[in-house]
Structure formats: C-alpha cells, structure tokens
Amino acid sequence: MNPRKSDWQNLDLLLKSFAQISSNFIYDLDDKKVAELDVKLIESHLSEAGHDFADVLEHLCDNIIPQLSASRGPRYWGFVTGGATPVATFADWLVSTFDQNLSKDGDSIASEIERQTIRWLCQLFNLPDSFDGLITTGATASNFLGAICARQFAGRRQGINVAQAGMANLSVEVFSATPHASMLKTLGMAGLGYKNLIKVDCLTGSESMDVADLAYRLQVSTAQTKIIIASVGTVTATDFDDLMTINQLAERYDAWVHVDGAFGIFERILEGENLSNGLEDVHSITLDSHKWLNVPYESGVFLTRHLDVLFDSCDVPAPYLAAEGDKPEFMSLGLENSRRFRALPVWMTLLTYGKQGIASWVKRNIDCAKLLADNIAQSPNYELVNDCKLNVVLFRPTCSGLDQQAADEKTTQAMKAINQDGRIFVSPGYWQGKKVIRAAISNWETQIVDIEIGIACLEDIASKL
Ligand SMILES: Cc1ncc(COP(=O)(O)O)c(C=O)c1O
C-alpha cells in the first residue's frame, strides 16, 4: 500500500473532529469567559514513542481548549484586537491545507494572489498604484521594514549601501512624536537605537505631532539624512499626524516618511472627513489586517512607493534564488524566505465583503465605542478621560479626591476585577501621566447588545470596589 495514502486514510475522521471542535468553540464563545486569567498547564515530559492521536485530542479538548480566550469574540476589547470573519477563518483553514510557500514565483499562482491582494488593498485605502508591497506577520514586522527602508534610503543619500556595508558611517536622525512601542522596538532592531529618537512635541492634550516643533527640530539637526515616523491613529488617543505638512517638511529636508497606520488607516474607507490626507505621498506605510480587517493572526501589510529600496534592504544574496522574471520575488522584499499563503484570507475577505461590507463593521465599531464612551461619561462611578474619536474608549473609576498613586491603584484594581468577571476584556494604558483602562472595539461581530453587557459589567464591578 502507498504509505502516503495510508497516512491520509483518516482524513475523514480528522475533518469530523475538526468540524466538531471548531463548531463547539465558535458556538460556545458567547457563554465563555472572555479571558482566562488563571491558567494551569499539566506538566509532562516529551513523549518518546508518541501518543495515540485520540488521547492527544482528548487532552486538547479537556485541558487546553477550556483555557483559551474568546479573543475572536465581540467582547474582547483589549489592545486593538480584531476577530476573524467566517470567510477569513475558512480561508485560513485552507491555507494549511494548501501549504504553499510564497518565497518565489515559478511553481504556483499563489504569489500572483498576493500581488493582486496588495493592489486591492491600495484601492480599498484610496492609495495610488505607485504603492506596492507585501503581506507581513503584523504591524511590528511592517514597522521593521519601514525602519530598514528608511535606513537604506539614508545610506543611498550618503553613498553607502547599508545592507552590504553596515551603518557605521551613517549620519542619520529619526524624528517622531508618539511612535507605537513596536516602532521603537524595530528602530532598535534596525540599529537606529530607539534612545536616539528625536522626540517631537505633541499638540496640547493630544498625541498628534506639533509640526511647528518638527520644523524647528529638522532645521537644527546636523544629521545628513532625516527620517520621520508619523502616526495615523495612535494606539491610546487614536490621534492622527498632519501628513500634509509633514510631507512638505520631508520634501524640504529630503527625509523619508514612514507612517504607522496599523488600524487608523481604516478611517480612510469611511465617508466624510479624511484625517489621513497626505498618506498618498509618504514613503512607506504599515497596516494590520489582523486588526480591523478581521482576518486571523498573523497578517500585516507593508506598502511603499520605493520598492527598489525595500528590495535593496531585503534581497537574498544567493544566485540560485535570483528572480527569473522581471518582478522581484517576495523573499527579496521581506524578512522571511519561506512564507505562508497569508494573502488568501485577505484576498477572500476583500472579494466577499467588498469595501462596503468592511466599512459597515468599521462604522458599527465606532458607533459602539461612542455609545460606551457616552455611558461612561454619564456614570457617577467612572470618568471618561478623553473624548472617544474613533474606536478606543479611555476611562477609569471615579478618582476624585485621590492622589495620583491612589488613583492609579484604584484603576489597576478595577481593571483586574473587570477582566476577572469575564464578560468583557480590557487592557491598561497611560493618558497624560494617568493610568487608564482602554477598551478598543475592532471586532466585526460587536453589536449594541455587547456594549450593554459591558456597561452592566462595569457598573456591577463599581458597586463591589
Ligand atoms: C498603531 C500600532 N502599531 C503597531 C502595532 C503592533 O501591531 P502587531 O501586534 O500586529 O505587531 C499596534 C498594535 O496594537 C498598533 O496599534
């Protein structure tokens, strides 16, 4: 008997177990605690001979699955967490079935699907087709590509190919007002050193860059090349930098502009005011599909109008891997050589839901966040600490009469109690030096009823504090 065939003789059985586990998990999500805070792993040694698969499944079902979070559900409001729509989830299942490697063209259509996905994303966000790029593992990975492109660009201006020669002789400074922590991390990884960042002032009461201060700092900088890191939706206050002015300054000082729009870029698909005007003209952009596009982890996007700079930064120096056609291979545009077919869930999402479908859940999330913020503002038990401008609500328990330390302690205690309760999950943040609780609503399924459950939870917790 063909041994390969025999290994797959149990496929029907596997699919049955898969269907059962998946449907149980998804249908039970509403009754599950949103987060499991006190998890317990049964210690055991590595198996020598392996276990019977049925026993492994039993262990998974009895001991592991009950301790997973409901982060794909409508009341997980920590960090900025999208869920995964049925279509994206289905596509992600198929990614494992197909098990393609999108490192190089030449053996399948999969890389073409990724290219088409990138073109559609540019159309979704009203970006010119001069932008190109690739799917990454997330916004951190995309920010890293932004940092190394900016570094390579600085090298080009100074006659140094940084990828080849290193950056020992590079004269460069990075300017930013409110970079996401992942951006700082990647500046470090790119050898630019996040402590060397020139911190630009923010506008009063905001996380947006004070562009007058940027102009001054660029003017006094003695670095030969300048890099500006801007934000389209900061993670705490969801503020937007003034990209039109930043682009003008970048042109004057010949600077590279990288924009982190991990979730804020989705504001561009709504009708009305456009807070990210000027994004069309920046050098590179980060966004996440596993946030507001609601596809499974790990799915980010890096876009640039300067693919040649990305290529110079990431090219794989091995003749046997050189591109055969005129298009650069994905392995020479990103971090990984071997790459999963991550494009498929994004591609199927864009095809199935279209711009209107995606805009409808983005808009609903913003309406839900506003409803939550209004209720918190009216509650005698909580303080809304900042206006809700997009999908993030910043609040804390009422702290009048408490000094800063006592207020921060009360906030931490409230947050723990809320998460322990399990009806919603929220995460911590800092706003203007105060500890706050953040609720970020980015799940396609979140409805008004979920906000009502959340409000009831907050009031129950307040009565017990
Ligand atoms: C603005 C911003 N940038 C970057 C990131 C990092 O994203 P990821 O976890 O996908 O790497 C986040 C995550 O919340 C974010 O909000």
The ligand as an SDF file (V2000), in Angstrom:
LIG
                    3D

 16 16  0  0  0  0  0  0  0  0999 V2000
   -0.5180   51.7370   15.9910 C   0  0  0  0  0  0  0  0  0  0  0  0
    0.0290   50.3450   16.1680 C   0  0  0  0  0  0  0  0  0  0  0  0
    1.1960   49.9990   15.5870 N   0  0  0  0  0  0  0  0  0  0  0  0
    1.7220   48.7760   15.7240 C   0  0  0  0  0  0  0  0  0  0  0  0
    1.0910   47.8010   16.4660 C   0  0  0  0  0  0  0  0  0  0  0  0
    1.7260   46.4370   16.5940 C   0  0  0  0  0  0  0  0  0  0  0  0
    0.9220   45.5210   15.9180 O   0  0  0  0  0  0  0  0  0  0  0  0
    1.2270   43.9560   15.8370 P   0  0  0  0  0  0  0  0  0  0  0  0
    0.8350   43.4190   17.1720 O   0  0  0  0  0  0  0  0  0  0  0  0
    0.3500   43.4840   14.7360 O   0  0  0  0  0  0  0  0  0  0  0  0
    2.6540   43.7600   15.5470 O   0  0  0  0  0  0  0  0  0  0  0  0
   -0.1290   48.1120   17.0920 C   0  0  0  0  0  0  0  0  0  0  0  0
   -0.8250   47.1230   17.9260 C   0  0  0  0  0  0  0  0  0  0  0  0
   -1.7500   47.4080   18.6410 O   0  0  0  0  0  0  0  0  0  0  0  0
   -0.6820   49.4120   16.9250 C   0  0  0  0  0  0  0  0  0  0  0  0
   -1.8450   49.7420   17.4820 O   0  0  0  0  0  0  0  0  0  0  0  0
  1  2  1  0
  2  3  1  0
  2 15  2  0
  3  4  2  0
  4  5  1  0
  5  6  1  0
  5 12  2  0
  6  7  1  0
  7  8  1  0
  8  9  2  0
  8 10  1  0
  8 11  1  0
 12 13  1  0
 12 15  1  0
 13 14  2  0
 15 16  1  0
M  END
$$$$
